[in-house]
Amino acid sequence: MRKTLLFSILFLIGSISYAAVSITNAAGWLESAYAEWSPMSGYNDFNVYVRPANGTYQLLDKQLIRSYATYYRADALGLAAGSYQLKVVPVLNDNEVAADAAETALLTVSAHDRNGFAHFGYTAGVGAYNDDGTLKTGAKVFYVHAGNAKTISTTVVTDKNGGTTLSTGMQAIITAYQKGYDTTPLCFRILGTLNANDMDALDSSEEGLQVKGRTADGELNITIEGVGKDAVIRGFGILVRDAKSVEIRNLAVMTAMDDCISLDTDNSNIWVHHIDGFYGKQGSGDHAKGDGTIDVKTNSKHVTVSYCHLWDTGKSLMCGMKSENGPNYITYHHNWFDHSDSRHPRIRTMSVHIYNNYFDGISKYGVGVTTGASAFVENNYFRNCPKPLLISLQGTDTKNGTAEADGTFSGEAGGIIKAYNNTFVGSKTLVYYNATSAPVHFDAYQASTRSEQVPTTVTTKTGSNTYNNFDTDAQVMYAVTPDDPANVPTIVQGDLGAGRMQHGDFSFTFTNTDDSSYDLNQSLVAAIAAYTSSLDSIFGETMTVVDTTDTTQHSGTGSHECYILNGAPTSDFYTFTGCTFSSGKGSVTVDSVTYTECVKMESATNISFTTDQEYTLFLAFDKAAANIRIDGTKVVATNGTISQQLAAGSHALTKADSNNLYYINLYGGEESALSNTAESGLLFDGQIIYNPDGRVVRLYTMTGACLGTTIDTVIGVENLPAGQYIAVTPEGALKFCK
C-alpha cells in the first residue's frame, strides 16, 4: 500500500538568503546533454532550457530535472548532433528568478553510431526516434520510475475501427500494442531504479517485461531508454517477440530472472546499445551467473548490438538456434566484454558481422560458430582470450585436433569464420586455414583484404559447410569503415564508449587474476547486491512513500549485512557455529534482491556478534510466522521478518523452532539513537519539520524504510501514520513521534 507524502513549499521569512545558480558539471553526450548544479539556499524549484547554438531556448520536461544527495541534474534528450547550451533558472513562488539563472558553455552533442544491420535499408528510424536523433512526430513520452510504473496511462487503438482502450501501467500499455492497430511511437524513459515489484505486471514469467507484436515482425516503434547515468532495471529483464522497430538503450540490467535482454522469435530492425549487463539470477552449473545476457534467436534478423558493457557475464551472447530459415543478419560492434567467460557470440545458422569489440580478459572463448553460420570477424582487439576464434568439432575446439567427438564448446556441425585485421594479445591457440597442411583443422579463414571472398573449397570438417560471403554482397551488407583495432580499447572505454552514459553510476575494478577465472566473482556479487540509486526526487512527480503496513521486506539503510552465498556467510562480523547451510529450501526477497540459500536454525546453531552502540536487527525468513531466539528470548516474525532494537553489547541468535534464516542486517547505528540534536539543524513542532537552512533531509521509518528526500524549508508530515520516525541530515538526525 502506498500513500502520498506532501512536502509544503513554504519559506521562513527573514531566514533565507538567495544566490545565483552554480553549474558544477555539464557536457554533451550522444544525442543528449546534461547539466549539474549545487543545492541552493532558498530555491527548491527550477526550470531548465536547451537551445542549439544561436537558437531559441526550449523548456525541458520537468521530469528531466532530478535531485540527488549532493546535487541537482537535468538531461536534455532527443537532440540532433551539434552544439547546444543549457540554462538553469531558479523558481520562487511559481515565478522564475532570471537574475539568478546560469548558462552552460556550448556543449558538443554527438550522433549515435547507427552502423549495423538494424538500420540497413530501414530509414524510418528504429524505435521512437528518427535517424537524426530527434523524436518521431507524434511520439508519446512516458517518464517511468518506481513510484508510477503501475499508474502511467494512455489510450491505445485496439480495434480495426479505431476504437481505443485506456491502458494503465507500463506493461499494460505495451501489451495493448499487441493488438497491432496502433503504431504511434512510444518512448519510455526510465528514471532511477525500477524493480520487478514496482511494475504493474510482467507478461513473461521467464524474462520479465515483454514487448510483443501482433504477428511476426509487427511494427511497434518503441524505445525503452534510461535517463542520465543511473537508470537500472532490477530483478527482471526484457523479452522482445514478433516485433519490428524496437530500441533499448542506456540501461543497466541487474539480477534478471533469466536473460538480461532476449530477442526471441521473429523480430527485425532491433537495436540494443549502451547497456550495462550484469549477473542474472544465480543457478547451478552453467547458470551460476544467470542465463544469457543479450540473446538473439529464433528467426530474429536485422539486429544490432553495440556499445554494450558486459560485466563478468557467463553465457554472454547467444546468436541463433537451429530453427532459423534466414537469412538472418546480425551485427555486434564496439562492445566491451569485460572479463566475461564465453559466447561473444556463440552463433548458429546466422550471418554475423563482429567488429571493433574489446575482448578484455576472456576466461573461456571469444567467437564460436556452428551449424553453418558465417561470421565476419574484423578489427577487434583480443586481450588475454585463450581461444579467440572457434569452429565446432575442429581445430582448437578439439582436444587433439583430430577427433570429431571431442568438441569443447559444441557438438554441432561447424560454421566458418572469416577473420581480418584483428589484434591478439595473450591468446594461446589460433589456427588459420591452410589449404596445403591442414585443410580441415582450422579456427578461421584469414583474409588478406576486407573484400576477399572465402573460396567454396573451404569447408568445415563436420557438416561440410561453407562461408556465404554475405559481407561482400552490397545488396545485403552495409558500408562501414571500422576503427583501427589498436584504438578499440580506448574507444570502448572512452566518454562515448560502451555502457551507460558517463560509464554509469556503478564502479568495480577487476584484477589480473580475473582474466582466467570463470568463477562467480563474490566481490562483484556483493557490490551488485549493495548497489542503491542516489536519486532523491524527480521534479514534476508526486513523491510516494511506503506505508508502514506494506508487506514488502525492507532491510533498512544497512551497516552489517549478511546472507549465505555458495554455502558460506558473506560477512565475518557474525560468528557462525554449529550451522548447516542449505539451498533449495525456498527463497526470500529483500529490497528487490532474492536470496536462495539459508541457515537452518537447529539445536546447535549459534550466530553471535557484538555491537558498540544501539542498532536495529533485521532478519528475513521464508515463513510468515517464523521464530527465533534473540539473546534467549523467543521472537516471532511478522510477514517473514523481524525488526528489533538492540542495545550495545554481545548478542546471540539461536533456535526457537526449526526455521530457515536467509538474511541478517544491523542498521542505523548512531543515526537511530539520535533525538532532536541541534546538529541536525531541524525542529519538529508536531505536524511540521522546519529546515531553515535548506539541508538535504531524508525521512525513515524506525524499521529503516526510506520515505523520501527533500530540501524544502518547511516539511509537512501530517499525512504520516502514527509512529516513530527519523529525519536525517548530513550533520545529524532528529527522532520524532506522530
N, C-alpha and C positions, 0 to 999 in steps of 0.2 A: 504494500500500500504506500502511495506517495502523496505527500502534502506539499503545498506551495509555501515557501518562506519568503515573505515580502520584506525587502530592505528599503526603508524610507530614505528619500534623498532630501534630507534637511540639513541645515547648517547652523552652527552655533555662532550667532552674530558677535563680531568683535574678536573671535578666537582664530580666524582663518586668514592666512596670507596667500596671495596668488603669485604664480611665477609663469614664465614662458615655457612652452614645451621644449624638452631637451631630447632630441633624437640621438640615441646611442649607437644604433646599428641600422644599416639599410643597404640593400643590394637588389640587383635584378637576378632572376634565375631563368628557367625555361618557361617562356610564355607566362611569366608571373614576376612579381616584385614584392618586396616587403619592407616594412619599417618597424623598428622597436624604439620605445621611449620610456623614460623613467617615470615611476609613480609621482604624482604631484599633490602637494598640499592644496586643498581647496577644490580641485577638479576631480570628478569621478565619471565624467561623460565626455565623449569625443566624437567628432565626425572626421572621416578620413577621405581624401580625394586623390584621384590619379589623373594624370594627363600625359599625352605624348609631348615630346619636346615642342615648345611653342604652340601647343594646342590648348584646348579648353578643359578645365577640371571637371571630372565626373565623380559624383558621390558613390563611394563603395557601399555595398550592402552592410548593414550594421553587424551582422553575424560574423563578418570577416575581421572584426575587432575583438580581441580577447585579452584577458588579464592573466598573468602568471605570477608566481610568487614574488618576483622582484622587478617585473617589467610589464609593459603593455606591448601588444603586437597587432599589426594589421597586414593582411596579404591581399594583393590585387591579382586576380586570376583572369584568364581568357584574354591575354594581351598578345597581339601580333609582335613579331620581332622588331626591335627599335629602341629608342631612348625615351625614358619616362621620368616623371617626378611624382612623388607623393607629398601630400600636405596634411598635417595633423592639426586639427582645430579643436581647442577645448570648448566645452559647452557648459554654461551655467544657467540654471533655471530655464532650460529649453532654448537659450539664446547662445549663438556662437560668440566667442570672445576672440575676434580676429587679431587683436593686438598681441595675444599670447600664442598665436599659431607658429608653426615651424614647417619648413620645406626641406626635403632631401635635395642633394645634388642630383644631376642627371644620372639615371641608373640604366645600365645596358641589359636589355631583355633579349635572350637568345631563342631561336626556334628549336622545337623538339626535332630530333633526328627521326624522320619518317621513312628511312630506308627499310626495306624488308617486304616480305610478301603480303603483309596485312594491307598495305596501301597500293600494291602494284595493280594498276588497272582499275582502281576504285577511287574516284575523285570526289565522291560525296563527303568525305571526311569520316573517319572511324569514330563511332560514339556520338557524343553530343556536340563535338567541336568540329569546325571547319579545318581544312588543312593549313590555314594561316594562323591557327591557334585561338580564334575567336569563337564564341558560342554560335551555334546554328540559329537561324531565325526561328523565333517561337519556342526556343528551348525552355523547359521548366527546370528551375534550380531548387534543390532541397538542401538545407543545411541540417545535417543529421548528427546528433550526439546522444549521449547516454540518457538524457532526460526527455528526448522527444521521438526516438526511433519508433515508438509504438503509436505515436499520435499524429505524425505528419500525414497530410491527406491531399488528395486531388481527385478530380473526376477523370475517368478513363472511358474512351469509346469502347463499348463491349458488344455491339451487335452491328450487323450489316446495314441497318437503317440509321446509324448514327446515334443510337441510344447510349447513354452514359451511366456509369456506376461510380458512386463516391467510394473510393478505396482509402483506408486508413492504416498506416503503418508502412515501413519501408518494404518489407517482403510482400505485403498485400498489394501495394502499387505495382511492383514488378510482376507479381503473379497475374494481375489483371491484364497486363500486356500480352500474356499468353493467348488471349483471345484472337490476337492478330489484326485487330481493326484500328489500332492506334499506333502510329509511328512518330508521334510528337517527340522530339529529342528530350531525354531526361538526364539531368546531371545531379548525382547525389554527392554532396561534398561532406566528407566525414571530418568532424571536429573532435580532437582528443581521442580517448579510448572508448571503443564500442565493444562491450562484452556480449556474449551469447544471450545472457538473461536480460539484456537491455532491449532485445529485438521483439517485435510483435509476433513473429513466427520465423521458423527456419524450414523451408519447404523440403530440403534434403536432409534426411536423417543421418546420412553418412558424411556429408560435406558441410552443410550449413545453409547459407544464403543461396538460393537458386535463381539464376537468370535464364529464362527459357522462352524460346519462340513457339509459335503455334505448330509449325511443321519444320522440316529440315531447312536450315538457313533462313529462318524467319527474321526479317529486318526489325531491329529494335532501336538502334541509335541511342544507346545507354552508355554513359560514363560514370564510373564509381571512382572517386578520387579523394585523396587526403588533402586537407588544407594545412599549409605550413610544413613543419618538420616533425610533428608529434602525433600524426594520425595513425591509429592502431586498431585493427580488429582482433579480438582475442577470444579464444575458445571456440572459434568456428572458422570455416573457410568459405570460398566462393565456387560454386558449380555453374558452368555455362553449358547449355544444351540447346540444339536446334536454333542457334542464334547467329545473326549477321549484324555487323557493326556494333561491337561492344568493346569498350576500352576500360582497363583497370590500371590505375596509376597512383604513385606517391603514397603508398600504404605500407605499413608493417603488418605481417600476419604472424601471430604468436599462438602456440598451443592449439592449432587447428585440430578438429576432430579426426580428419583423415588427411587429404591433401590441403595445402595452403590455397592453391588455385587449380581447378580441374576443368579443362576444356574437353568435355566428354560428349561426343556424338553430334555429328552433322552441323558443325559450326563453320563459319567463314568470316574473313575480314575481322579478326580479333587481335587486339593489340594490348599486350601486358608489359608494362615498363615501370621502371623506378620503384620496384617492390623490394622490401627487406623481408626475406623469407627465413623463418626460424623453425625450431623443433616443433613438430606436431605432438599429438597425444602419444605418449610413450607406450610401446608394447614390447613383445618379446621378439627374439630372432632379428630379422632384417627390418622390423618395425620399432627398434629401440629408440630411434629418433623421430618416430612418426612414419607416415607413409610417404607419398610423393610430395614434392614441393610445388612444382608447376608441371602438370601433366597435360599432354596434347594427344588425343586418341580418338578412336572410333570415327574415322572419316572426317575429322576436323581438318580444315585446309585454309590456305592463305592466312597464316598466323605469324605474328612477330612477337618474340620475347626478347626484350632488350633492356639494357641498363639496370638489371636486377642484381641485388647483392644477396647471395645465399650464404648463411652463417652456419658452417659445420653441418650442413644437411646430409642426410644419408642417401636415400634414393632421390636424387635431385630433380632430374628432368626425364620423364618417360615420354617418348615420342612414337606413337603408333602401336596398334595392337596387331592382330592378324586378319581383321575383317575389313580393312580399307579397300575400296575399289578404285580409288585415286582418279586423277593424280592429286596428290596432297603436298602442297608446297609450304615449307616452314622455315623461318629464319630465327637464328639466335645470334645476337651481336652485342658487344660491349657489356657483357655480364661479368660479374666478379664472383667466381666460385672460390669462396674464402674458406679454405681448409675443409671443404666438403669431401664426400667419400667417392661417389660413383654416379654414373648416368649423367653425363654432361654433353649431350644427352645419350640415352640408350634408344636406338632407332630401329623400328620395324617398318618395312614397306615404303616409307615416305621419302620424298626428295627434299633434302635439308641443306641449307646454307649456314655455315658456322664460321663467323669471322670476328676478329678483334675482341675475343673474350680473354679474360685473365684467369688462367687455371693456377691458383695460388695455394700450393701445399696440398695436393690431392692424394689421399691415402690409398685409393684403390685404382681407379682408371678414369680416363678422360672421356673420349668419344667412343661409343661401341655401336657397331652396325650388324644387323641380322636381317633375315627374311627378305632379301632382295632390295634392301634400302640403298639409296645413293646419297652420299654425303660429300659436299664440297667444303673442306676444312682449310681455311686460309688466314694468314696474317694474325694468328693467335699467339699468345705468349704462355708457355707452359713452364711453371717453376715447381720443381720437386714433385712431378707427377710421374710415378714409376712406369705406368703403362698408358701413355698419352692417347694412342690410337689402337683400337681392337676390331678385328673381324672375327666373328664367332667360328670356332672349330678349326682355326688355322693360325699359323704364325705365333705371336706372343700369347694368344688366347689358349694355346695348348701347352701342356706341361713340357713336352719334349719336342714339339714341332712336327711330329709325325702322326700321332694317334688322332683319330677322328672323334673319339668319345670322351675326351678329357678337357672340354672347354671350361674355362674358369669363370666366364660371366654369362654364357648362354649355350644351350644345346641345340639351338635352332640353326637352320641353314644360314649362310653368310650373306653379307651385302658388301658393297665396295665403297671405300673412302678414296677420294681424290684429294691429295694434300699439296698445298703450295705456300711457300714463303712463311712457314711457321717458325717460331723460336722455341727451342727446347733447352732448359737449364735443369740439370739434375734428373733427367729421365733415365730409366735403366734399360729398357728394351724397346726397340723400334726397328722393324724390318720393312724395307720398301720392296716393291715388286721388282724382280729381276727376271727377265724372260729366259735367261740362259741358265742361271744357277739354281733358282728355287721358284719356279713359276707358280706354285700353289701355296707356298708357305710365306705369306707376307701380311703386313698390317695395313698397308696403304699403297696406293699408286702415287709416286711423286711426279708432279707435273713440272715441266721446265718453264712454262708460261701459264698465265691465268686462262688463256683461251685454248690451251691444248685439250684435245679430246682424248678420253681414255679408249684405247682400242677394244674392240669386241673380243679380242683374243684373251683379254684379262678377265678371268672368271674366278669365282670362289671355289674352294675345294669341295665344300658341301653345298649342293644345290645348283652349281654351275651358273650362278647369277652374274650379270654384267652391270656395268655402270651406264646410266641412261643419258648422260651428258646434258642434263637439264640446264646446267649453268652456262652453256654456250648457245642456247636457243633463245634468241631475242623475243620470241613470241610468248615465252613463259617466264623469262628471267629479267629482273630489273637491272638497271645500270647503277653501279656504285664504285667508288674509289676507296678501298679500305685504308685505314691508317697503317703506318709503319708498325710492325709488331713490337719493335723496341720501345715505342711510345705507349703501348697499350696499358701497362701497369699504371703509368702516370695519369692517363686519360680516365680510366675507370675509377681511380681513387681520387680524382680531382673534383673541383667545385661543381662541375656539370656532369659528374660521372654516375656510377651505379648506386642504386639505393635511393632512399628518400632525399628530399630537399635538405641541403646542408648536412648530409650524411645522417639525418635523423637525430633523435634525442636519446638514443641508446648507444652506449660505447662498451666495447670489450676488446681486449688485445690478446691474440693468440701467441703462443710461444713456438719456438722451433720444434719442440717435441710433438706439437700438434700436427706437423706435416705428415707424419707417418701413422698417426693414431686414428683409427676409425671408431674408437670407443666414445660413448656418450661423455661429453665434457661437463663434469659436475659443476665446475665454476660457472660455465655458461648457463647451465640449468638453473643454478641459484640466482644468477643475475637476471634471467628472464622472469623467474618467479617473483623477484623483488621489485621488478620494474613497476613504477607508477607514473602516470602523467602529472606534470606540474601545472596543467591547465586549471585555473581557478574559476573563471567565469567567462561567459560568452555574451557580448553586448547584443541587445535586441532579443534575448531569450529570457524567459522566466526561470529563475533558479528553482530547482526542486531538491527536496531533502527526503531521506529515507525515514519513515515513521518508526518509532521505537517498537511498533508491533510487527514490523517486517520480519519474515521468517528466513530471509537470506542470511547465510553465515558471514559474519564480518570479523576480521581478526584484530581490528584496531590499527593504530599507527605503527606498531611493531618496534620492539627493541631486541628481543631474544627469540627469534622464530626457529622452529624445529619441526621437521617432518621426516618420514622414512623414505629413503631412496636407495634402490639396489640393495636392500637388506641391511641398511645401517642408518643411524641418525645423521642429519645434516649439520648438527650443532654440537660442539663439545662443552657448551655451557651447562648442559644437563648430564648427570651421570646415570647411565642405564645399567642396572644389574638384574640378573635373573629374568631377562627379557627374551621373548620369542617374537621375531618379526615375520610378517606374513603378507602375501599379496593374493589377490583373487577372492578376498572376503567381501569386497564391496568397494565403495569409494565415497569421498565427501568433496564438496567444492567450497572453498573459502576464498572470498574476494576474487572470484572468477577463475581460480586455479583449482584443478581437480587432482586429488591425491588418491592413489590406489594401493598404497602399502601402509601397514598399520603395526602398532604394538598390541599384542594380545595381552590383556590385563589378566594375569594369572596369579596364583598364590605367592610365587616367588618374585613377582615383578616389583621393582622399586625404581622410581625415577626421582632423583634428588637434585637439589640446586640451592644456592644461597644468594639472597639479594641484599644489597646495601641500602635500599630505600624502598618506599612503597611502590608496588606495581599492581597492574590488573593482570590476572592469569586468565588466558583464553584457551579452551580445549574444544576440539571438534571430534565427534563420534559419528558412526554410521547408523545409529539408532536414536530415535527422537527422545526416548526416556532413559538413555544410558546413564550409568552412575560410576562413581569413582570415589576413593577416599583421598581427601586433601588434608594432610597433616593429621590423619587418623579419623577425620570426620567425613561421614558419607554425604556426598553431594549429588543431586540428581540433575541431569541435563534438561534444558528446555529447547525443544526443536533441534536436538542433537548437539547443542553447545552449552558450555558452562563459562560464565564470566564472573570472577570473584576477586575482590581486593585482597592483596597480601601485604602484610607489614614486612619491614626489613627483617631478615633472619634466615634460618635454614628451613627448608620445606621438602616434603616428600609426597609423591603420588603413588598410591598402592591400590590393590584390588578391593572393590566392594563386591560387585557381581562380575561375572565374565562378560567383558565388553571389548570392543576394538577401538583403540585411540589412534587417530590419524594425524592430528595436528596440535602443536603446543605453541603458544606465544605469550611472552610477557611484554606489556607495552605500557607507555605512559610515563613511568619514572617520575622525575621531579615535576614534570608538567601536570600530572594528575593530582599531585599533592598541594599545588599552589592554590591559594584562595585570596582573591581580592588584593593582589600585590600592587604596590604603587608602580613597580617596574613595568607592568603590563600597559600602563597608560590608559586603562579603561575604567569606566564607572557604570555600575548597574543600579537602576532605580526601581526595578520591579517589572516593567514592560519594555524598557529601552536600555540598550548599552550605548553609552556615549564614548566616542572615539575621536576626540577633538583634534588629534594630530594626523588623522587620516592614515593610521597604521594599517598594514595588511592583517586582517583578523580572520582566523579560521574557527568555526564552531564545531564542537564534537559532543556526542553523547558520552555518557560515562562508560559505555562499552566500546568506545573508540571509533564509532562510525562518524565520518566527516559529513557535516550537514551543509557545508558551503563556505565560500570565502568572499570577503568584501573589503573595500576600503572606505565605505560610507562613514560619515562622521556621526550619524545617528542611526543605530541599527535596531529596527523593530523586531522583537521576538515574541510578540503577543500571541502568535499562532502556534507556538511550540506546545506540545503536550506537557502536562505537569511532569516534573522530574528534575534531575540534576544535569548540568551541562558545564562545558569548559570552553571559554573563549581564549584563544591563544594568539599572541602577537610575537614577533621576533624577540621582544625584550622580556616577556613573562607571560603569565596566564591568570585568568580570572575564573574562579569557580562560582557558579550561581545556580539558584533554585527557581523553578517556575511552579 
